């Protein structure tokens, strides 16, 4: 094995990314031209189906197909992957009436696809082909042909699927996102399919993690600052929420407000003299990811959660870190 120098290694990486970028640019151009109508037809076909999207392929196309199926399923389009070879040994039974078949093959001549393609034709299962072979066996049988433009592989020998799989993956993502939008799939819907990990944490509701009830640092308008500061120190949330006699939100006193009034005699002031009168508030059904973005945008450490003008909770930046949102 000949060891490459550092410059050659970095240059190889740049060449690979450049070649694959050119492939993606070719996909974009195709979507702006002849492929546009076919892409729309594919989205409408899947959106109108009453079954699932059955994704199939072999080799590297099969690996890409597995990812596409997972992306579809997690974004509101029921889907799963059927291995093209295994389909010939019983897995055709996984495909039923109402399903749509999405078959991936760069050449369109993958022999192992014959069984599943014949099955789709026999039982009139709509077939979407994702291939660069317009006149291939797959291309000729497709009800909707997503014809990928020919592109140079990043592999210097032109053999290892690199650019071609990147193009397949990009078009699969485009299908999933278009279907997500067509189905009006919301962040709340997304939460149902992603309960775990950092993604699941980011999709939790503010109302699930906020401090409420006795944990809230509440004081009434007219409270002297020394009393308010005792509450601030006791609750450890870096702020005091000020409410009027009816429990309506009047303002908030934060560490920042104290710093801005450091030259004044706080012992003689009331919270009304110091508080911010229009603090940022959110609703309990805001997702955690949106809350942390709001905190970062406004460079604050806590958000008030309010309903009908009354504070019902506080969510602190540390709470969002604790559950793994950031």
Secondary structure, DSSP 4 states (H G I P E B T S, - for coil): -PPPPHHHHHHHHHHHHHHHHHHHHHHHHHHTTTHHHHHHHHHHHHHH-SS-EEEEE-HHHHHHHHHHHHHHHHTT--EEEEEHHHHTTTGGGG--TT-EEEEE-SSS--GGGHHHHHHHHHTT-EEEEEES-TTSHHHHH-SEEEEPPP---SSTTS-S-SHHHHHHHHHHHHHHHHHHHHTT--HHHHHHH--SHHHHHHTSBHHHH-B-GGGS-EEETT-BHHHHHHHHHHHTSSEEEEE-TTS-EEEEEEHHHHHHTTTS-GGG-BHHHH-BSS--EE-TTSBHHHHHHHHHHHT-SEEEEEETTEEEEEEEHHHHHHTT--
